[in-house]
Amino acid sequence: MLEEIKNDVLEANLKLVSCGLVLFTWGNVSVFDEETGLVIIKPSGVPYESMCADDMVVVDLDGKKVEGRYKQSSDTPTHIELYKAFRGIRSVVHTHSKWASAWAQACRSIPALGTTHADNFFGDIPCTRKMTEEEIKNDYEKNTGLVIAETFAEKGIDPLDVSAVIVAGHGPFSWGVSSDKAVENAAVMEYSAEMAFISTRINPEAELQDALLKKHFLRKHGKDAYYGQRN
């Protein structure tokens, strides 16, 4: 089973490249296996073009390496904290994609301004607070995950309704019920971030009607969804 998941994680990481979401080694995808309680993640600093499935690293929820010839991604503690905090997610993605990172550097949430955004995210993609000096100096990657979880708890956001975040001064994370969905959320977040920037330059007062936000999100998500094919 883990071998299948390693292939899944490899393919998801390569999709970051094909979607134009990463440069060099700036990104990672992980998958959480509920059956074993293990996380499979990209190795740290290994170029995408030379990676194979056997290079993926297996760790437990304490961050201890269980299997793999390489060191796990340095962002592994962040991924682990998200799996612990957000029930139902099975994959986490981190990139430094340009437009989403620009909003993170500006410490501004990505506003929901149109139906493209609303098709995937039920509201603004939040930006976290700035981390304290103590949080940065000690257990930085773990604290990044904790600050993300704190943001969703304080704002009352369901992480399955808005499956993305931008970390202040850092960049975007996304997640989903599968690696495909987590990567899709990363790609749509980047596209939406660019459109939001353009829209607010054209009209600083731009906003999306609440009725349109609900219509577009709920027609694709939830029990009454009707978008796409159903068996």
C-alpha positions in Angstrom: 0.0 0.0 0.0 2.8 2.4 0.9 4.4 1.8 -2.5 1.2 3.0 -4.2 1.1 6.1 -2.1 4.7 6.9 -2.9 3.8 6.8 -6.6 0.9 9.1 -5.8 3.1 11.5 -3.9 5.7 11.6 -6.7 3.0 12.3 -9.3 1.5 15.1 -7.2 4.9 16.7 -6.7 5.5 16.6 -10.5 2.1 18.2 -11.1 3.4 21.3 -9.2 6.0 21.6 -11.9 3.6 21.1 -14.8 1.2 23.6 -13.3 4.0 26.2 -13.0 3.7 26.5 -9.2 7.3 25.8 -8.3 10.8 26.8 -9.2 13.9 24.6 -8.5 13.0 22.6 -5.4 10.6 25.2 -3.8 7.6 23.1 -2.9 6.4 19.8 -1.6 3.4 17.5 -1.4 2.6 14.9 1.3 -0.1 12.3 1.7 -1.4 11.0 5.0 -2.3 7.3 5.1 -5.1 6.8 7.7 -4.6 3.0 7.8 -1.0 3.2 9.0 -1.0 6.7 10.5 2.1 7.6 8.4 2.9 10.5 6.2 4.6 10.2 2.9 6.4 13.3 1.7 8.9 14.7 -0.8 12.6 14.5 0.2 14.3 17.8 1.1 16.1 19.6 -1.7 16.0 16.8 -4.3 15.4 18.2 -7.9 12.0 17.3 -9.4 13.5 16.0 -12.6 15.6 13.4 -10.9 13.0 12.1 -8.3 11.5 8.7 -8.4 8.8 7.1 -6.2 11.5 5.3 -4.0 12.9 8.7 -3.1 9.7 9.6 -1.1 10.2 9.6 2.6 7.9 8.0 5.2 7.5 9.6 8.7 5.2 9.1 11.6 3.1 11.8 13.2 5.9 12.6 15.6 8.1 13.5 12.6 10.3 10.4 13.0 11.6 8.9 9.8 10.3 5.4 9.3 11.5 4.7 5.8 13.6 6.4 3.1 17.2 7.0 2.0 16.8 10.8 2.0 16.0 13.4 4.7 12.3 14.4 4.6 11.2 17.9 3.5 12.0 20.6 6.0 8.3 21.6 5.9 7.3 18.1 7.3 6.4 19.4 10.8 4.0 22.0 9.2 2.3 19.2 7.2 2.0 17.1 10.4 0.4 19.8 12.4 -2.2 20.3 9.6 -3.1 16.6 9.6 -3.5 16.7 13.3 -5.6 19.9 13.3 -7.9 19.4 10.2 -10.0 16.3 10.3 -10.7 14.7 6.9 -7.7 16.1 4.9 -5.4 13.5 3.3 -2.9 15.6 1.4 -1.0 18.9 2.0 0.7 21.1 -0.6 3.2 23.9 -0.1 4.6 26.1 -2.8 6.1 29.6 -3.2 3.9 30.4 -6.2 4.4 34.0 -7.3 0.9 35.6 -6.9 -0.2 33.8 -3.8 3.2 34.5 -2.2 2.8 38.2 -3.1 -0.4 38.4 -1.1 1.4 36.6 1.8 4.3 39.1 1.7 1.7 41.9 1.8 0.1 40.2 4.8 -3.3 40.4 3.0 -5.9 37.6 2.7 -6.8 36.7 -0.9 -10.3 38.1 -1.3 -13.1 36.2 -2.9 -14.0 38.5 -5.8 -15.4 36.2 -8.5 -16.9 32.8 -9.3 -13.6 31.2 -10.3 -12.5 31.7 -6.7 -15.9 30.6 -5.3 -15.9 27.4 -7.3 -13.1 26.1 -4.9 -13.1 28.3 -1.8 -16.1 29.4 0.3 -14.8 32.8 1.1 -11.5 34.7 1.3 -8.3 32.6 1.6 -7.0 33.9 5.0 -3.6 35.2 5.8 -2.2 34.2 9.1 -0.9 36.7 11.7 2.8 37.3 11.7 4.7 34.8 13.8 6.5 36.0 16.9 10.3 36.1 17.1 10.1 33.2 19.6 7.9 31.1 17.2 10.4 31.7 14.4 13.5 30.9 16.5 12.1 27.7 18.0 10.3 24.9 16.2 9.6 27.3 13.3 8.1 24.7 10.9 5.9 23.2 13.6 4.8 26.7 14.7 3.9 27.5 11.1 1.4 24.7 11.2 0.1 25.8 14.6 -0.4 29.4 13.4 -2.4 28.1 10.4 -4.6 26.0 12.6 -5.0 29.0 15.0 -6.1 31.2 12.1 -8.9 28.8 11.1 -10.1 28.3 14.6 -10.2 32.0 15.5 -11.9 32.9 12.2 -14.4 30.0 12.4 -13.4 28.7 9.0 -14.1 25.1 8.0 -10.8 23.8 6.4 -12.8 21.7 4.0 -14.7 24.8 2.8 -11.6 26.9 2.4 -8.8 24.4 1.8 -6.0 27.0 1.5 -4.1 29.6 3.5 -1.3 32.0 3.0 1.3 32.4 5.8 2.3 36.0 6.5 5.6 36.8 5.0 6.0 33.3 3.7 3.7 31.7 1.2 0.7 29.4 0.4 -0.4 26.0 1.7 -3.3 24.0 0.5 -4.8 20.7 1.3 -7.6 18.3 0.2 -9.2 14.9 0.5 -6.7 13.6 -2.1 -3.4 14.7 -3.5 -5.2 15.6 -6.8 -7.5 17.9 -4.9 -4.7 19.5 -2.8 -2.7 20.3 -6.0 -5.9 21.6 -7.7 -6.5 23.9 -4.7 -2.9 25.2 -5.0 -3.3 25.9 -8.7 -6.7 27.6 -8.3 -5.4 29.7 -5.4 -2.6 31.0 -7.6 -4.9 31.8 -10.4 -7.3 33.5 -8.1 -4.5 35.5 -6.4 -3.4 36.9 -9.7 -7.0 37.8 -10.7 -7.7 39.4 -7.3 -4.6 41.6 -7.8 -5.7 42.7 -11.2 -9.3 43.2 -10.1 -8.4 45.4 -7.1 -6.2 47.5 -9.4 -9.1 48.1 -11.8 -11.6 48.6 -8.9 -10.3 48.9 -5.3 -13.9 48.5 -4.1 -14.5 45.2 -6.0 -16.5 42.6 -4.1 -18.4 39.4 -4.8 -22.2 39.1 -4.1 -22.8 36.7 -1.3 -25.5 34.9 -3.4 -22.9 34.2 -6.2 -20.4 33.0 -3.7 -22.9 30.5 -2.2 -24.3 29.4 -5.6 -20.9 28.6 -7.1 -19.4 26.9 -4.1 -22.5 24.9 -3.2 -23.2 23.7 -6.8 -19.8 21.9 -6.7 -19.6 20.9 -3.0 -22.0 19.4 -0.5 -25.0 17.2 -0.6 -26.9 19.2 -3.1 -24.0 19.7 -5.6 -25.0 19.3 -9.2 -21.9 20.3 -11.1 -20.2 17.5 -13.1 -21.1 13.9 -13.6 -22.7 11.7 -10.9 -22.8 8.0 -10.8 
